[in-house]
Amino acid sequence: MKPLRNVQALGMSCIMALLVLGVSLPLMVVVPQAEAATGLTGSGSSFAGPEVLQWTTDTAKPPYSLDVGYTPTSSGEGRFDFGSNPPTVDFAVSDIPYQSKAFDTQQPTFPFIYLPVTAGGLSFMYHLNGLPSGTKLQLSSYSVCAVMTGGVKTWNDPIIAADNPGVSLPSTAVHPVIRSDLAGTNFVFQEYCIHEQPALWKAFVTSSAVTQYPGQVNDLSATEPRSDWPLFGGSILASGSATAADDVAAANNDGYITAVETAYAIQRNYPVASVKNASGQYTQPGPLNVASALAYATQNADGTHNLNFDGQGKYVYNPSTYSYLLTPTKGWSSAKGNVMSQFVNYALTLGQQHATEIGYASLGLSLEQYGVNAIKASVPGAVALTSAEQGAYQCGDLTPAEVQAGATGPTCGVTNPNSTTTPGKAASGAGTSTTSGTAGSVQSSASGGQGTTSSSLQSGGVGADPSVALTGSPTPLPTTGINPFPIALSGGFLFVVGWSMRRRIQARLR
């Protein structure tokens, strides 16, 4: 009888195990593993870096809770990452549009749009210990272009003294820190010098003492700006705005000067020069002065701008410029488009309200609406503005007439006639002329150069997986998405229950 009883006990154990399994397994199968939130990766302009990074921090918090990463490298690097085949980032930020293919990185093969997102002044951050206390260094277009091309060797040079009458200038040596990467700031600064001081710039680029970085196209131009700054004796190389600013701010680097967005000087508590404008006023690159300068910029059909350095008005600061976010339109998932839409909606509304706190100017109503409308019209998965965002639009734009009259803010309801709220056509890889109708040149990858002194060079790229950069999240297979831990736990539980019940039944039958 005992073998029979053992068989009966084993059968009862199996029945109980199957009953428990039949109840628990369906419950485990229908509970999928939580899907990871859709994220975006971007790279590009270090000029725009502080503001874009502020937006990524802000939108990582509720109610947005977005996963948007941005690496501030350079405009050229961002355009290269975005235009490579396949792209290694979801979006880029650049201070200039793609230039003609002979001089630029590979351009995207997919449709995309330019969105103006930041407005900033190219400021001249300096470290000069010998200035009298409370004195702010003043520079004209001639003196600043001469300083940054090696034409001025000491800070008490007559060229600088002419801009600073009555100021006792130190005889400290001038140490210009130039960007060694393919930077939008280089392009805009060259454009400024070409427009303001064409003879000086021509003499500089045709000098036998000037060279370019190895591997670049060696196409120095007296009339068209480029994204690489020519090398010259005594120049100090830095990759990225942050490194250039750090070089100037270093304790022992007296006499250093560089061209960076104002935010970098504010972060390091260092002064920037007042620059003489077309009205003869020396102005600082504050939010009002940058907005006053950009009131004269005219918008192109693709959303980019032609800068105008001749704008009249006592508050105008030049050189000032925009940075643009480059985002795909067709060809990527609505999930990623949804994240991009939320990010841009914040950046162009609530984000603009904080621009002045970190060294930028607000874009103004026309460009805020332009970007929001362009995303809504062109990007799959785009969402409408929230009520908070809708209420955060600027009330209007500064217009050239207001700037000439010395206005310190826009008249609500008035828009800039040089801008449009109608989105332009998506770009398709064609070269686009940027400021003052000129086309510049940049190369497919940044490379280091040689100078008298070399600061550390930062590496570019963000390491995004190119196979998923623009395709969205993959759809899980029907049999995936199950967490193995509950199954393992249930299996162990069933084994223990079956073994215990078998022992108990056997004990009763003995």
C-alpha positions in Angstrom: 0.0 0.0 0.0 2.9 2.4 0.7 4.0 2.7 -3.0 0.4 3.5 -3.9 0.2 6.1 -1.2 3.4 7.6 -2.5 2.0 7.9 -6.0 -1.2 9.4 -4.6 0.8 12.0 -2.6 3.0 12.9 -5.6 -0.2 13.3 -7.7 -1.7 15.6 -5.1 1.5 17.7 -5.0 1.5 18.0 -8.7 -2.2 19.1 -8.8 -1.6 21.8 -6.1 1.5 23.0 -8.0 -0.4 23.2 -11.2 -3.2 25.1 -9.5 -0.8 27.7 -8.1 1.0 28.0 -11.4 -2.2 28.4 -13.3 -3.2 31.3 -11.1 0.2 33.1 -10.9 1.6 32.7 -14.4 -1.1 34.6 -16.3 -0.8 37.4 -13.8 3.0 37.6 -14.5 2.6 37.4 -18.2 0.2 40.3 -18.6 2.3 42.7 -16.6 4.9 44.1 -19.1 8.2 45.6 -18.0 8.0 49.4 -17.9 9.2 51.0 -21.1 12.1 53.4 -20.9 11.2 57.1 -21.6 12.1 58.3 -25.1 15.2 60.5 -25.0 17.0 62.8 -27.3 20.7 63.5 -27.8 22.2 66.6 -29.3 25.6 68.4 -29.8 26.9 71.6 -31.3 27.4 75.2 -30.4 29.3 76.0 -27.2 28.3 79.6 -27.7 24.7 78.5 -27.1 25.8 75.9 -24.5 24.9 77.5 -21.2 21.4 78.3 -22.3 20.7 75.0 -23.9 22.0 73.1 -20.9 19.8 75.2 -18.7 16.8 74.1 -20.7 17.8 70.4 -20.4 18.0 70.8 -16.7 14.7 72.7 -16.4 12.8 70.2 -18.6 14.2 67.1 -16.8 12.0 68.1 -13.9 8.2 67.7 -13.6 5.9 68.5 -15.3 8.1 67.8 -18.3 10.4 65.0 -17.1 12.1 64.9 -20.4 15.4 63.0 -21.2 17.3 65.5 -23.4 21.1 65.4 -23.4 23.3 68.1 -25.1 27.1 68.2 -25.5 28.4 71.7 -26.2 31.3 71.0 -28.6 31.3 73.5 -31.6 28.9 74.5 -34.3 31.0 72.6 -36.9 31.0 69.4 -34.8 27.2 69.6 -34.3 26.6 70.0 -38.0 28.9 67.1 -38.6 27.2 64.8 -36.1 23.7 65.8 -37.4 24.6 65.5 -41.1 26.6 62.2 -40.9 25.2 59.1 -42.5 23.7 57.8 -40.3 23.4 60.7 -37.9 24.9 60.2 -34.5 22.7 62.7 -32.7 18.9 63.5 -32.8 19.5 67.3 -33.1 22.2 69.9 -33.4 22.7 73.5 -32.4 24.7 75.8 -34.7 25.5 79.5 -34.8 25.4 79.3 -38.7 23.6 77.2 -41.3 25.4 74.6 -43.5 27.6 76.3 -46.0 28.5 75.1 -49.6 29.5 71.5 -49.6 33.1 72.2 -50.7 33.7 73.9 -47.4 31.3 72.3 -44.9 30.6 69.0 -43.2 28.5 66.4 -44.9 24.9 67.8 -45.0 21.8 65.8 -44.0 20.1 63.7 -46.5 16.8 64.0 -44.7 14.5 67.0 -44.3 15.2 69.3 -41.3 14.5 72.8 -40.2 16.4 75.7 -38.5 14.9 77.2 -35.4 16.4 80.3 -33.9 16.7 79.5 -30.2 19.3 81.8 -28.6 20.3 85.4 -29.0 23.7 86.4 -27.6 26.6 88.8 -27.8 30.1 87.7 -28.8 31.9 89.3 -25.9 35.6 89.9 -25.4 36.4 88.5 -22.0 39.8 89.8 -20.7 42.2 89.4 -17.8 44.1 92.6 -17.2 45.4 93.3 -13.7 47.0 96.7 -14.4 43.8 98.6 -15.2 42.8 101.2 -12.7 40.1 100.0 -10.3 36.6 100.4 -11.7 37.8 101.0 -15.3 36.1 99.0 -18.0 38.2 98.3 -21.1 36.9 99.9 -24.3 37.6 98.6 -27.8 36.6 99.6 -31.3 36.1 97.2 -34.2 39.6 98.2 -35.3 41.3 97.6 -32.0 39.5 94.3 -31.2 40.2 92.9 -34.7 43.8 94.0 -34.4 44.2 92.4 -31.0 42.7 89.0 -32.1 44.9 88.9 -35.2 48.2 89.5 -33.5 48.5 93.1 -34.6 48.7 94.5 -31.1 51.5 93.2 -28.8 51.0 95.2 -25.6 48.0 96.6 -23.8 49.3 100.1 -23.8 49.6 100.2 -27.6 48.4 103.5 -29.1 45.6 101.6 -30.9 44.1 100.6 -27.6 44.9 103.9 -25.9 42.9 105.7 -28.6 39.8 103.9 -27.3 40.6 104.5 -23.7 41.5 108.2 -23.3 42.9 109.2 -20.0 43.3 105.6 -18.8 46.7 104.4 -17.7 47.1 101.2 -19.5 49.6 98.5 -18.4 52.5 97.4 -20.7 51.4 93.8 -20.2 51.8 91.6 -23.2 48.6 90.7 -25.2 47.8 87.0 -25.3 44.9 86.3 -27.7 43.1 83.0 -27.0 41.6 81.7 -30.3 39.3 78.8 -31.0 41.1 75.9 -32.6 37.8 74.1 -33.5 35.3 74.8 -36.3 33.4 77.3 -34.3 30.4 79.5 -35.2 31.9 82.2 -33.1 34.9 82.2 -35.4 32.6 82.6 -38.4 30.6 85.5 -36.9 33.8 87.2 -35.6 35.5 86.9 -39.0 32.3 88.3 -40.7 32.4 91.2 -38.3 36.1 92.0 -39.0 35.6 91.6 -42.7 32.6 94.0 -42.7 34.1 96.5 -40.2 37.8 96.4 -41.1 38.3 94.8 -44.5 41.8 96.2 -45.1 43.0 94.9 -41.7 41.5 91.5 -42.3 42.9 91.2 -45.8 46.4 92.1 -44.6 46.1 89.5 -41.9 45.0 86.5 -44.1 47.5 87.4 -46.8 50.4 87.6 -44.4 53.1 85.0 -44.8 53.1 84.6 -41.0 49.5 83.2 -41.0 48.8 79.5 -41.5 45.9 77.1 -41.1 45.4 73.8 -39.3 46.8 70.6 -40.9 44.1 68.7 -42.9 41.9 71.8 -43.6 41.2 73.2 -47.0 43.7 76.1 -46.7 41.3 78.5 -48.3 41.9 81.7 -46.3 39.6 84.4 -47.7 39.8 88.2 -47.5 36.1 88.5 -48.2 34.3 85.4 -46.9 34.2 84.2 -43.3 35.3 80.8 -42.3 34.7 78.6 -39.2 38.4 78.2 -38.5 40.5 81.0 -37.2 43.9 81.4 -38.9 47.0 80.6 -36.8 49.6 83.3 -36.0 52.6 83.7 -33.7 51.7 84.2 -30.1 48.1 82.8 -30.5 46.9 80.5 -27.8 44.7 77.6 -28.9 41.5 76.5 -27.1 38.8 74.0 -28.1 35.4 75.1 -27.0 34.2 78.3 -25.4 34.5 76.9 -21.9 38.2 76.1 -22.4 38.9 79.5 -23.9 37.2 81.2 -21.0 39.1 79.1 -18.5 42.4 80.1 -20.1 41.6 83.8 -19.7 40.4 83.3 -16.1 43.4 81.3 -14.9 45.2 83.1 -12.1 48.5 83.6 -13.8 47.2 84.5 -17.2 47.4 88.3 -17.0 47.0 89.9 -20.4 44.8 87.2 -21.9 41.7 87.9 -24.0 39.2 85.8 -26.0 35.9 85.9 -27.8 33.1 84.0 -26.1 29.4 84.3 -25.3 28.8 86.6 -22.3 27.5 83.8 -20.1 31.0 82.3 -19.8 32.4 85.6 -18.5 29.5 85.9 -16.0 30.0 82.4 -14.8 33.7 83.1 -14.1 33.1 86.7 -12.8 35.4 88.2 -15.3 34.8 91.5 -17.2 34.1 91.9 -20.9 35.1 94.9 -23.0 32.7 97.6 -24.1 32.7 97.7 -27.9 32.1 100.8 -30.0 29.0 100.6 -32.1 27.9 102.3 -35.4 26.5 105.3 -33.4 29.9 105.8 -31.7 28.8 104.5 -28.3 30.8 102.0 -26.3 28.3 99.3 -25.1 28.3 96.1 -23.1 26.8 92.9 -24.4 23.8 93.0 -22.1 20.4 91.6 -23.0 19.0 95.0 -24.1 22.0 95.9 -26.2 22.1 92.4 -27.9 18.4 92.6 -28.7 18.8 96.1 -30.0 21.6 94.9 -32.4 19.5 91.9 -33.6 16.5 94.1 -34.3 18.3 94.9 -37.6 18.9 91.3 -38.6 16.7 90.1 -41.4 15.2 86.6 -41.5 15.7 84.3 -44.4 13.0 81.9 -45.8 14.6 78.9 -44.0 14.6 80.7 -40.6 18.3 81.7 -40.5 19.3 85.4 -40.4 21.5 88.0 -42.2 23.2 90.0 -39.5 23.6 93.8 -39.8 26.5 95.4 -37.9 25.5 98.9 -39.0 22.4 99.3 -36.8 22.1 102.7 -35.2 21.1 103.3 -31.6 22.9 104.1 -28.4 22.2 100.7 -26.9 23.3 98.5 -29.9 26.0 96.0 -29.2 27.9 94.2 -31.9 28.9 91.6 -32.8 25.6 89.9 -31.8 24.1 86.8 -33.3 21.6 83.9 -33.1 22.1 80.2 -32.6 19.8 77.7 -34.4 18.4 74.3 -33.3 18.5 71.8 -36.2 15.8 69.1 -36.0 14.5 66.5 -38.4 11.0 66.7 -39.7 10.0 63.6 -41.5 11.8 60.3 -41.0 11.8 59.9 -37.3 9.4 58.6 -34.7 6.4 60.6 -33.4 7.7 59.7 -29.9 10.9 61.6 -30.5 9.0 64.3 -32.2 6.8 64.6 -29.1 9.9 65.1 -26.9 11.4 67.6 -29.3 8.1 69.5 -29.4 7.9 69.8 -25.6 11.5 70.8 -25.3 11.3 73.5 -28.0 7.9 74.8 -26.6 9.6 75.3 -23.2 12.8 76.8 -24.7 10.9 79.4 -26.7 8.5 80.5 -24.0 9.2 79.9 -20.4 12.9 79.3 -21.2 13.2 82.7 -22.9 12.0 84.4 -19.7 15.2 83.3 -17.9 17.6 84.1 -20.8 18.6 87.4 -19.4 19.6 85.9 -16.1 22.4 83.9 -17.6 23.8 86.3 -20.2 21.6 86.0 -23.2 18.8 88.2 -24.7 15.3 87.1 -25.3 14.4 86.3 -28.9 11.2 88.4 -29.0 7.7 87.5 -29.9 8.1 87.0 -33.7 10.9 84.4 -33.4 9.3 82.6 -30.4 6.1 82.1 -32.4 8.1 81.2 -35.6 9.8 78.3 -33.8 6.7 77.0 -32.1 4.7 77.2 -35.3 7.5 75.5 -37.3 7.6 72.5 -34.9 3.8 72.2 -34.9 3.7 72.3 -38.7 6.6 70.0 -39.5 7.5 67.6 -36.7 5.5 64.4 -36.1 4.0 64.0 -32.6 4.2 67.7 -31.9 2.0 68.9 -29.0 0.3 72.3 -28.4 1.6 74.8 -25.9 0.5 74.4 -22.3 -1.4 77.3 -20.7 1.7 78.3 -18.8 3.8 78.4 -22.0 1.2 80.3 -23.9 1.2 82.9 -21.2 5.0 83.2 -21.3 5.4 84.6 -24.8 7.1 88.0 -25.1 4.7 90.8 -25.6 6.4 92.0 -28.8 9.7 92.8 -30.5 12.2 95.6 -30.5 12.0 97.2 -33.9 14.7 99.2 -35.7 12.6 102.4 -35.2 12.4 101.8 -31.5 16.1 101.1 -31.2 17.0 104.3 -33.0 14.7 106.1 -30.6 16.5 104.7 -27.6 13.7 102.3 -26.4 14.6 100.0 -23.6 11.9 97.5 -24.3 9.5 96.4 -27.0 6.0 97.9 -27.4 3.6 95.2 -26.6 1.8 93.9 -29.7 4.4 95.3 -32.1 6.4 92.8 -34.1 9.7 93.3 -35.9 9.2 93.8 -39.7 12.5 91.9 -40.3 11.1 88.7 -38.8 8.2 86.4 -39.7 5.9 84.1 -37.7 5.3 81.9 -40.8 7.5 78.8 -40.8 9.8 78.4 -43.8 10.4 75.4 -45.9 12.3 72.4 -44.5 15.9 72.4 -45.5 17.2 69.5 -47.6 20.9 69.7 -47.5 21.4 72.7 -49.8 24.0 75.2 -48.8 22.6 78.4 -47.2 24.1 81.8 -47.2 24.1 83.3 -43.7 25.0 86.8 -42.6 25.5 89.7 -45.0 24.8 87.4 -47.9 28.2 85.6 -47.6 28.9 81.9 -47.6 31.7 80.6 -45.4 33.7 77.4 -45.1 33.9 74.8 -42.5 35.4 71.3 -42.5 34.1 67.8 -41.8 36.0 67.4 -38.5 37.8 69.6 -36.0 41.5 69.2 -35.7 44.1 70.8 -33.5 46.7 73.2 -34.6 49.9 74.7 -33.4 50.4 77.9 -31.6 52.9 79.5 -29.3 51.1 78.0 -26.3 48.5 75.3 -26.4 45.7 74.8 -23.9 44.0 71.4 -23.5 41.7 70.4 -26.4 38.3 68.9 -25.6 37.1 65.9 -27.5 34.0 66.2 -29.6 31.0 63.8 -30.3 28.4 62.4 -27.9 28.7 58.7 -28.6 25.1 58.2 -29.6 24.2 54.9 -31.2 23.8 55.8 -34.9 21.5 52.8 -35.5 18.8 54.3 -33.2 19.5 58.1 -33.4 16.6 58.9 -35.7 14.4 55.8 -35.6 12.6 56.0 -32.2 12.2 53.2 -29.7 11.8 49.7 -31.1 8.5 47.8 -30.6 8.9 45.0 -28.1 8.3 41.4 -29.4 5.2 39.7 -28.0 7.2 37.4 -25.8 9.5 40.2 -24.3 8.9 42.6 -21.6 8.5 40.1 -18.8 10.5 40.6 -15.6 12.2 37.3 -14.8 12.4 37.9 -11.0 8.6 37.1 -10.3 8.9 33.9 -12.3 12.0 32.7 -10.5 10.4 33.6 -7.1 7.2 31.8 -8.0 9.1 28.7 -9.2 11.0 28.5 -5.9 7.7 29.0 -4.0 6.0 26.1 -5.9 8.9 23.8 -5.3 8.8 24.4 -1.5 5.0 24.1 -1.3 5.1 20.8 -3.3 7.9 19.3 -1.3 6.2 20.3 2.0 2.8 18.9 1.1 4.3 15.7 -0.1 6.2 15.2 3.2 3.0 16.0 5.2 0.9 13.5 3.2 3.5 10.8 3.5 3.6 11.3 7.2 -0.1 10.8 7.6 -0.2 7.7 5.5 2.6 5.9 7.4 
